[in-house]
Amino acid sequence: MENASKALIMAGSVLIALMIIGALLLMFNNLSSYQNTNNDNEMQAQIIEFNNQYETYNRDDVRGSDLYSLLNKVIDYNRRKSEVATGNDEGQQLRFQAMSIVFEFNNKENLKKLTYDNENRIFESKSYELNQKTVNSIEKEITNKVSKIEDNHGKSGLTNLTTGIEKLFDKKDKFDQDTATKLWNSNSKVQVKNYSEIENYKEDIYIYYEYLQFKRAHFKCIDTGYGKTGRIISMIFEFTGDIE
């Protein structure tokens, strides 16, 4: 009888131990599942937050100035946080897919709308793509040319000179030449003594005119691509032909 009692006690102890182990395993599994759910929710929230930065450009009335900001944003993202980042711990660890931005003018007539004299000096191709291989292309095509001109003449004055471009060049009348010289010296850091010197800077003003026209141009987003994780990885824009 005593042995039977001991056997029951031992069996009960084993059963209780098994129940405790089972409960611990269940709790551990629930905690793991909860943690995984939290991680998934956090990752999904990060994807939504990331996409929201770019979804704002997914519309039919994107100005060139907005597109220019987007291009610089993507350049920075590809350099610092994407899988193509070089010499950067953050990018190498995150390994996000690099983004690409395409903007299209479709034909030469649309390109000429950006110019003052029908000669393109910045935008000479009907289509431009910023991707992991052409991360410097936009800087080369736009920023480098424009920044140099802004440094030479002064950014605020250049806008005034470009707005009054029809008063600056190819003037034969003495009054018109004097007016052009005054306009120039009032707005450029490069001062001239006579009208003929202004002609030396015609290219600068024509380039800046094209740049400002691009910023005023209207584009529409015609496609948005998403990667395996749901993050936006590509956007394509098309020039509507409108500049205002």
C-alpha positions in Angstrom: 0.0 0.0 0.0 2.8 2.3 0.9 4.6 1.5 -2.3 1.4 2.2 -4.3 1.1 5.6 -2.6 4.7 6.5 -3.4 4.1 5.4 -7.0 1.1 7.6 -7.3 2.9 10.6 -5.8 5.8 10.1 -8.2 3.4 9.8 -11.1 1.6 12.9 -10.0 4.9 14.8 -9.7 5.9 13.7 -13.2 2.5 14.8 -14.5 2.8 18.1 -12.8 6.3 18.6 -14.1 5.1 17.7 -17.7 2.2 20.2 -17.3 4.6 22.9 -16.2 7.0 22.2 -19.1 4.1 22.2 -21.5 2.8 25.5 -20.1 6.3 27.0 -20.4 6.6 25.8 -24.0 3.2 27.2 -24.8 4.1 30.5 -23.2 7.4 30.6 -25.1 5.7 29.8 -28.4 3.1 32.5 -27.7 5.8 35.0 -26.8 7.7 34.1 -30.0 4.6 34.5 -32.0 3.8 37.8 -30.3 7.4 39.0 -31.0 7.2 37.9 -34.6 3.8 39.7 -35.0 5.3 42.8 -33.4 8.3 42.6 -35.8 6.0 42.1 -38.8 3.8 45.1 -37.7 6.9 47.3 -37.1 8.3 46.3 -40.5 5.0 47.0 -42.2 4.8 50.4 -40.5 8.3 51.2 -41.7 7.3 50.3 -45.3 4.2 52.5 -45.1 6.2 55.3 -43.7 8.8 54.9 -46.4 6.2 54.7 -49.2 4.4 57.8 -47.9 7.5 59.9 -48.7 7.1 59.0 -52.3 3.4 58.4 -52.8 3.0 62.2 -52.6 4.7 62.4 -56.0 2.3 59.8 -57.5 0.0 62.4 -59.1 -0.7 64.2 -62.4 0.6 67.6 -61.5 4.2 67.2 -60.3 6.2 70.4 -61.0 9.7 70.1 -62.2 10.8 71.7 -58.9 9.2 68.8 -57.0 10.7 66.3 -59.4 14.1 67.9 -58.8 13.7 67.5 -55.1 12.6 63.9 -55.6 15.7 63.1 -57.7 18.0 64.5 -55.0 16.1 62.5 -52.4 16.6 59.3 -54.3 20.3 60.0 -55.0 20.8 60.4 -51.2 18.8 57.2 -50.4 20.7 55.1 -53.0 24.0 56.3 -51.7 23.3 55.8 -48.0 20.7 53.1 -47.5 20.4 50.9 -50.5 22.2 47.7 -51.5 24.5 49.6 -53.8 25.9 51.9 -51.0 29.6 51.8 -50.9 31.8 52.4 -47.8 28.7 53.0 -45.7 27.8 50.7 -42.8 24.1 51.7 -42.8 23.6 50.8 -46.5 25.5 47.6 -46.3 23.5 46.4 -43.3 20.0 47.5 -44.5 20.5 46.2 -48.1 17.3 47.8 -49.3 16.7 47.7 -53.1 18.0 50.8 -54.9 15.4 53.1 -56.4 15.1 54.4 -59.9 13.4 57.5 -61.2 12.6 58.0 -64.9 11.3 61.2 -66.5 10.4 61.5 -70.1 9.9 64.4 -72.5 8.8 62.1 -75.4 9.9 64.3 -78.3 12.2 67.1 -79.3 9.4 69.6 -79.5 8.7 69.2 -75.8 12.4 69.6 -75.1 12.5 72.9 -77.0 9.7 74.2 -74.8 12.3 74.5 -72.0 14.6 76.7 -74.1 14.7 80.4 -75.0 16.2 79.9 -78.5 15.2 76.3 -79.3 18.7 75.0 -78.4 18.9 72.7 -75.4 21.9 73.1 -73.2 20.9 70.9 -70.2 18.2 68.5 -71.3 19.2 67.1 -74.6 17.7 63.6 -74.3 14.1 62.6 -74.6 14.3 60.4 -71.5 16.4 60.4 -68.3 16.8 57.7 -65.8 18.3 57.9 -62.3 19.2 54.4 -61.0 21.9 52.6 -59.1 24.3 52.8 -62.1 23.6 56.5 -62.9 23.6 57.9 -59.4 25.6 61.0 -60.5 23.8 61.6 -63.8 21.4 64.2 -62.5 24.1 66.1 -60.7 26.2 66.1 -63.9 23.3 67.2 -66.1 21.8 69.8 -63.9 23.4 70.6 -60.6 27.0 71.1 -61.7 26.1 73.4 -64.5 23.6 75.4 -62.6 25.6 75.7 -59.3 28.6 77.1 -61.2 26.4 79.8 -62.8 24.8 80.6 -59.4 28.2 81.0 -57.8 29.4 83.3 -60.5 26.4 85.6 -60.7 24.3 85.2 -57.6 21.2 83.1 -57.3 18.6 85.8 -56.6 19.8 88.1 -59.4 19.8 85.3 -61.9 16.1 84.9 -61.6 15.6 88.6 -62.4 18.0 88.4 -65.3 16.2 85.3 -66.7 12.8 86.9 -66.3 14.0 89.9 -68.2 16.0 87.9 -70.8 14.3 89.6 -73.7 15.8 92.9 -72.6 19.4 91.6 -72.4 20.8 90.4 -75.7 21.2 91.3 -79.3 20.3 95.0 -78.7 21.3 97.5 -81.4 19.7 100.6 -80.1 21.8 102.6 -77.7 18.9 103.2 -75.3 18.1 99.4 -75.2 21.8 98.6 -74.6 22.0 101.1 -71.7 18.8 99.6 -70.2 20.3 96.1 -70.6 23.6 97.1 -68.9 21.7 98.6 -66.0 19.6 95.5 -65.6 22.7 93.4 -65.7 24.7 95.3 -63.2 21.7 95.5 -60.8 21.4 91.7 -60.7 24.8 90.1 -61.4 27.9 89.9 -59.2 29.8 90.1 -62.5 29.8 93.8 -63.3 30.3 95.1 -66.8 31.5 98.5 -68.1 29.7 98.4 -71.4 27.0 96.4 -73.2 29.3 94.3 -75.4 30.5 92.4 -72.2 27.1 91.1 -71.5 27.2 89.0 -74.6 30.0 87.0 -73.0 27.5 85.6 -70.5 24.6 84.8 -72.8 25.2 81.0 -72.4 24.9 81.3 -68.7 21.6 83.0 -68.8 20.2 80.6 -71.5 21.3 77.7 -69.4 19.6 79.2 -66.3 16.5 79.9 -68.3 16.2 76.3 -69.3 16.7 75.2 -65.6 13.9 77.5 -64.4 11.7 76.3 -67.2 12.3 72.8 -66.1 11.3 73.7 -62.5 8.1 75.2 -63.8 7.3 72.3 -66.1 4.5 69.9 -65.3 4.9 66.1 -65.1 2.5 63.3 -64.4 3.4 60.0 -62.7 2.5 57.2 -65.1 3.9 54.2 -63.2 5.0 53.2 -59.7 6.9 50.0 -59.1 7.0 48.0 -55.8 9.7 45.6 -54.7 9.3 42.2 -53.0 8.9 43.8 -49.6 6.3 46.3 -50.7 8.6 49.2 -50.8 8.5 51.6 -53.7 11.5 51.0 -56.0 10.7 52.9 -59.2 8.6 55.8 -60.5 8.2 57.0 -64.0 7.1 60.6 -64.9 6.0 62.0 -68.2 6.2 65.7 -69.3 2.6 67.0 -69.9 3.8 69.7 -72.3 2.6 72.5 -69.9 4.9 75.1 -68.3 3.6 77.7 -66.0 
